Amino acid sequence: MAYVTESEIEKARKLDLFSYLQVKEPQELVRCGRDEYCTKTHDSLRISNGKWFWWSRGIGGVSALDYLVKVKGIDFVSAVTYLNGVSEIPRIYVSEKKVAQKIYLPPCNYRCQTVKPYLLSRGIDGEIVDIFIENKQIAEDSETGYALFFGKDDEGNVRQCSVRATDGSVCKKEVAGSDRGFCFHYSAEKEPKALRVFESAIDLMSFMTLEKRSGKPLCGAYLSLSGVYMPKKNIEESKLPKALQTYLEKNPIEEITLHLDADFAGRHGAEAICTILDGKYDVKYVPPPSGKDFNEYLQSRCRSREKVLRKREEMER
């Protein structure tokens, strides 16, 4: 049986895709931006800053080896052997120096003709949705109609993006190059002292909707972790979710309320965060009154409200 050594694999991985295509498949390279290329065969496969991502398939990588295996369908051993036999292409060694991540956003727009109705169907208040669209924190994938939730840095640059399907399919993912140190968030005050933490952008907006409908003013700050937080088995060895850690480093927060899901992962994650922050902040875990998360709770409230209105209408007839 054919095999390759670790050193051969390491050598093959040092060849980036752009350099490979320039020499071996130049007809495939199509410029689609100042520093971005796609391939002639797959126009949704974008190459930039030494990385590539195939949007229509949701897969990506760095090296030419990743491309040959994931896109061309060549078996791993054959791909390694082939690349190590290509001598005319200079090997680009990955620098150990840390560089800022480049995020690979799909073509998108802020009209949100599919995304806004989808969010309204989840019970979220239209004015709250508009706030995030106007702040360019919510966009719509121009090809799929999926919802894009942006996390930005202090300069307003998109550093993280969560994707959520709007067609009923199960698609929850994060785009390549996302930095979870910068997740979807909202501040109702210039210097908030209280922070509410959620697993997703939809839960965050659902909670804001519940606050608005109960007549309570929005206050403090709201932060999404953009996913489930899974601490280590030994909680004392765990680190904070990156989004929360980054936010606390930049903001003088005093009180933290964890509105994580009411399931094992949410409870376990909240327990870990409370343990890590014990003695440093006033921190507590407040799950939804019912349901798995705050959007599920919001939707149940919306259904109950609709029933009451229907009964009232029937009585008035």
Secondary structure as GFF3:
##gff-version 3
##sequence-region A 1 317
A	DSSP	alpha_helix	6	13	.	.	.	ID=ss1
A	DSSP	alpha_helix	17	24	.	.	.	ID=ss2
A	DSSP	three_ten_helix	26	28	.	.	.	ID=ss3
A	DSSP	beta_strand	29	33	.	.	.	ID=ss4
A	DSSP	beta_strand	36	39	.	.	.	ID=ss5
A	DSSP	beta_strand	45	48	.	.	.	ID=ss6
A	DSSP	beta_strand	51	54	.	.	.	ID=ss7
A	DSSP	beta_strand	59	61	.	.	.	ID=ss8
A	DSSP	alpha_helix	64	70	.	.	.	ID=ss9
A	DSSP	alpha_helix	76	84	.	.	.	ID=ss10
A	DSSP	beta_strand	108	109	.	.	.	ID=ss11
A	DSSP	alpha_helix	115	121	.	.	.	ID=ss12
A	DSSP	alpha_helix	126	134	.	.	.	ID=ss13
A	DSSP	beta_strand	138	141	.	.	.	ID=ss14
A	DSSP	beta_strand	147	152	.	.	.	ID=ss15
A	DSSP	beta_strand	158	164	.	.	.	ID=ss16
A	DSSP	beta_strand	172	174	.	.	.	ID=ss17
A	DSSP	beta_strand	185	187	.	.	.	ID=ss18
A	DSSP	beta_strand	194	198	.	.	.	ID=ss19
A	DSSP	alpha_helix	201	213	.	.	.	ID=ss20
A	DSSP	beta_strand	221	224	.	.	.	ID=ss21
A	DSSP	three_ten_helix	235	237	.	.	.	ID=ss22
A	DSSP	alpha_helix	242	250	.	.	.	ID=ss23
A	DSSP	beta_strand	255	258	.	.	.	ID=ss24
A	DSSP	alpha_helix	264	277	.	.	.	ID=ss25
A	DSSP	beta_strand	282	285	.	.	.	ID=ss26
A	DSSP	alpha_helix	294	316	.	.	.	ID=ss27
###
